[in-house]
Amino acid sequence: MGYSIDVDWSDYLEKGWENIGRSILEESCNHKTQEGCGDETNARYSGYCEKCEISEDDCSPMMNYAYPLETTPNDEDILKVVKNTCLTVMEKDGKYYLALCGGGMDLSQQVALAYIFIEKWIPLDLLTEVSKQKGLSVGGEDWKLLRNSMIKQFKVNSDNLNSQLKSWEETEE
């Protein structure tokens, strides 16, 4: 099973997709635009807030992939994904997906990190594809989190696979 599906994001709103990541990013801004604008914040008004260092452009899916999530993400984890990776969270028909908002290089580390933030684990198909090059697209504390999560998950999967192997070896021929 592959860990991504093809999606044409060019007219995603007309196709019933909702950009949950953008909505939550806009809601996270509390900086008011101008006097007398009511509840309009910088992010809701212009899609950008210099004080928050956010831009809705950071949440625009552009690569024609979607990475299915198995859990329903919470707002805090979605905001972490949007602010710390080049991905956003999309929803369609009650199902949630990660979507790349940038491209041009190996972003497997970014995708894996987003899965760690939301699901606390990485799909097995992706686990074997994540680049080991330190700092390729993830650095600092995020690199430490990614590296430690990868090691932990490989150990868990190895134990599970060895247990399954032993179980199969004990069956009759």
C-alpha angles and dihedrals in degrees: 000000000000120000097225139051130208116255129170103221096185093101102012096147091058088050093057100259121141122205099223093173093058092048093051092045091053091047091052091065115091099173113116121227107217137338112280096023093114115217096345111130125197092258095048093044102044105007089244138082120186092193092054092037090228135133129183086225085072086065102048112115111228112156112078095242135099124192112211119231121211095203134053105254122226123229095251093055092044090053089049090053094048095047099040105035138037091251138093132199118249129190132203128167092350093306123115130218140178115234129192116240095190140026147173102113143037104305096172090117091054093049092047091049091051090053090050091052093049110026099021088229140061125238111255093239090056094040092069093047102052114116116245093207107120111234096008091133102333125058144162118017091350089059090052090049092048094046094047092045091050092051093046093048093047089053092049092047091046092052091047093048092047090051090050091047091052091048091052092046089055093056121097120266 
